[in-house]
Amino acid sequence: MFKPKAIYFEKDIENYDLGRKLLQKYKDIPKVQIENHNNIEEMRKKQNSEFMDMKKNLIIGTRKTHKFVENHKTSDYLVPYTSSGCTAACMYCYLVCNYNKCAYLRLFVNREEMLSKIIKTANKSEKDLTFEIGSNSDLILENTITGNLPWTIENFKNTPKGHLTFPTKFDMVDDILDIDHKGKVTIRVSVNPEQIINKVEFGTSRLKGRIEAINKLKEAGYKIGILIAPVIMVENWKELYLQLIKQLSENLTEKVKKDVFFEIIFMTYSFVHTKINEEAFPNAINLYNKELMTGRGKGKYMYKNEYRRNGEQFFMDNMKKYFPNNQIMYIV
């Protein structure tokens, strides 16, 4: 259970039920009042080497921006929701690329406003929309602090239209197993080989726990997706990912394998990641590989096309062998 070193909070969170509950929950934790969760001066001035220490803090405020972004993968819209950032430290996290050192966990207590907009948008639409509510954070992790997931599902499940989805790298799913979600929620669990989890995805759940969580969620009636993401081309990557695919085939229940879908995403990286990781994790592996990677916009890197094509073929061949009846939604 995450215990913050300090709480940084906006004054107006006291006007919200969740805000009052969090202040009471952490009444014994040192607190600093701030003007804006998005611009904490002392945090921005900290060194890259202090990255993990910054993640020990918890920032609480209200979300002011509620813009929905069109998406064409497994949802219709990416939706700003109840948190941003994370207490874990995956070395490739795209939020680090966006927010630099300030990729710590921020909680937004005006959940009623956010969910109300989702419901209104869903009900106005002619078609049944799917909303991705976890693109900026990990809601299973966040839920251990806020209890927002049971609240969200209970308050969304009776809407005439709409569907929610979110990804996770965590296995703490027991809080949502007994909820009558009415089939309106798809949970997508991200997996990687155990060796990569250990060396790159610091602070996340082990592979065994994630697979067990998938089986439990499916038994509870949730629609399930699996992200093999991000694919990282370490020296023995084909051996590691083939072993991962076999582990999934052997350990997922037949109920899961009947209709689970897959998303496969190759890692992108950035100059910002490199600079922070070098100082924050001086003994960790270097994810930037000059031979395999090429530029992708300002300060960003991706695997070169020839390596990507080889990787895509590897996954298509092996997924067809071990999961012949399951759809790969996309490989990017």
PECOR-V849471 format. One record per residue. N is the residue number from 1. SS is DSSP state (H for helix, E for strand, - for the rest). OMEGA is omega in degrees with one decimal (none if undefined). Layout:
BEGIN
((N SS OMEGA) (N SS OMEGA))
END
This chain:
BEGIN
((1 - -178.3) (2 - 174.3) (3 - -175.3) (4 - 175.2) (5 - 179.5) (6 - 176.8) (7 E 171.7) (8 E -171.5) (9 E 171.8) (10 E -174.6) (11 H -172.2) (12 H 175.5) (13 H 177.9) (14 H 178.9) (15 H -177.2) (16 - -178.1) (17 H -179.4) (18 H 178.4) (19 H 179.1) (20 H 179.9) (21 H -179.2) (22 H 176.9) (23 H 177.7) (24 H -179.6) (25 H -176.9) (26 - -175.4) (27 - -177.7) (28 - -179.4) (29 - 176.9) (30 - -175.1) (31 E 177.6) (32 E 177.5) (33 E -177.9) (34 E 178.2) (35 - -171.9) (36 - -179.2) (37 - -174.5) (38 - -176.9) (39 - 178.7) (40 - -170.5) (41 H -175.7) (42 H 177.4) (43 H -176.7) (44 H -178.7) (45 - -177.0) (46 - -179.3) (47 - 177.1) (48 H -179.2) (49 H -179.3) (50 H -175.6) (51 H -177.3) (52 H 176.4) (53 H 176.8) (54 H -178.2) (55 - 175.6) (56 - 177.7) (57 - 176.9) (58 E -179.0) (59 E -177.4) (60 E 179.4) (61 E 173.9) (62 - 179.2) (63 - -178.4) (64 - -177.9) (65 - -176.9) (66 - -177.3) (67 - 175.6) (68 - -179.9) (69 E 179.9) (70 E -179.7) (71 - -175.7) (72 - 178.1) (73 - 179.6) (74 - 176.4) (75 - 175.3) (76 - -179.5) (77 E 164.8) (78 E -170.5) (79 - 172.5) (80 - -176.9) (81 - -161.3) (82 - 178.6) (83 E 174.5) (84 E -177.8) (85 E -168.9) (86 - 174.1) (87 - 176.7) (88 - -177.3) (89 E 173.0) (90 E -170.3) (91 - -179.1) (92 - -168.8) (93 - -176.8) (94 H 176.2) (95 H 175.0) (96 H 178.1) (97 H -177.8) (98 H -171.6) (99 H -178.2) (100 - -175.8) (101 - -170.9) (102 - 179.4) (103 - 176.2) (104 - -176.2) (105 - 173.9) (106 E 178.1) (107 E -179.8) (108 E -168.2) (109 - -179.9) (110 - -175.2) (111 H -179.5) (112 H 179.3) (113 H -176.1) (114 H -179.5) (115 H 178.5) (116 H 179.0) (117 H 177.6) (118 H -177.4) (119 H 179.9) (120 H 178.9) (121 H 179.5) (122 H -174.5) (123 H 178.7) (124 H -173.3) (125 - 176.7) (126 - 179.0) (127 - -178.9) (128 - -174.0) (129 - 173.1) (130 E -176.5) (131 E 175.3) (132 E -175.3) (133 - -175.8) (134 - -175.5) (135 - -177.6) (136 - -176.1) (137 E 173.8) (138 - -171.5) (139 H 175.0) (140 H 175.2) (141 H -179.5) (142 H -177.2) (143 H 178.9) (144 H 178.9) (145 H -170.3) (146 H -171.5) (147 - -174.8) (148 H -175.4) (149 H 174.8) (150 H 178.6) (151 H -178.3) (152 H -176.6) (153 H 179.4) (154 H -176.5) (155 H 179.6) (156 H -165.6) (157 - -176.8) (158 - 177.1) (159 - -178.5) (160 - -177.7) (161 - 171.6) (162 - -176.3) (163 E 178.7) (164 E 174.5) (165 E 175.2) (166 E 176.3) (167 E 175.8) (168 E 170.7) (169 - -173.8) (170 - -174.0) (171 - -176.1) (172 - -171.2) (173 - -172.0) (174 H -177.7) (175 H -175.1) (176 H -176.4) (177 - -174.7) (178 - -178.7) (179 - 174.3) (180 - -174.2) (181 - 176.5) (182 - 175.0) (183 - -174.7) (184 - -176.7) (185 E 173.4) (186 E 178.9) (187 E -176.3) (188 E -176.1) (189 E -179.6) (190 E -179.5) (191 E 174.4) (192 - 174.7) (193 - -177.1) (194 H -179.7) (195 H 179.5) (196 H 174.9) (197 H -177.1) (198 H -172.8) (199 H -170.9) (200 H -174.1) (201 E -174.4) (202 E 174.3) (203 - 178.9) (204 - 180.0) (205 - 177.8) (206 - -179.6) (207 H -178.9) (208 H 179.5) (209 H 179.7) (210 H 178.5) (211 H 177.0) (212 H 178.5) (213 H 177.1) (214 H -178.8) (215 H -179.8) (216 H -179.9) (217 H 178.3) (218 H 177.9) (219 H 178.3) (220 - 173.2) (221 - 179.2) (222 - 169.1) (223 E -170.6) (224 E 168.9) (225 E 176.5) (226 E 173.1) (227 E 166.6) (228 E -166.3) (229 E -15.2) (230 E 175.0) (231 E -178.0) (232 - -174.9) (233 - 171.2) (234 - -171.0) (235 - -177.5) (236 - -170.7) (237 H -178.5) (238 H 177.2) (239 H -178.1) (240 H -176.7) (241 H 173.3) (242 H 176.7) (243 H 177.7) (244 H -179.8) (245 H 177.8) (246 H 178.2) (247 H 177.8) (248 H -179.5) (249 H -176.0) (250 H -169.8) (251 H 174.0) (252 - 179.4) (253 - 177.6) (254 H 178.5) (255 H 176.8) (256 H -173.7) (257 H -179.2) (258 H -175.0) (259 H 176.6) (260 - 175.7) (261 E -175.0) (262 E 168.9) (263 E -178.8) (264 E -173.2) (265 E 176.3) (266 E -176.2) (267 - 162.6) (268 E -173.2) (269 E -177.9) (270 E 175.0) (271 H 179.1) (272 H 176.5) (273 H -176.1) (274 H -176.8) (275 H 179.9) (276 H -176.3) (277 H 179.2) (278 H -176.0) (279 H -178.4) (280 H -177.7) (281 - -172.9) (282 - -178.6) (283 - -178.2) (284 - 178.3) (285 - 178.3) (286 - -177.0) (287 - 177.3) (288 - 179.8) (289 - -175.2) (290 - -178.2) (291 - -173.9) (292 - -169.9) (293 E 176.4) (294 E -178.6) (295 E 176.2) (296 - -175.1) (297 - -174.7) (298 - 173.7) (299 - -178.2) (300 E -176.9) (301 E 174.5) (302 E 177.2) (303 E 179.9) (304 - -173.1) (305 H -177.1) (306 H 178.2) (307 H 177.2) (308 H -179.3) (309 H 177.2) (310 H 178.9) (311 H 178.9) (312 H 179.4) (313 H 176.8) (314 H -178.1) (315 H 179.3) (316 H -179.1) (317 H -175.0) (318 H 175.0) (319 H 177.1) (320 H -179.0) (321 H -172.2) (322 H 177.6) (323 - -171.7) (324 - -175.0) (325 - -175.3) (326 - -175.4) (327 - 165.9) (328 E -175.0) (329 E 178.7) (330 E 168.1) (331 E -178.8) (332 - none))
END
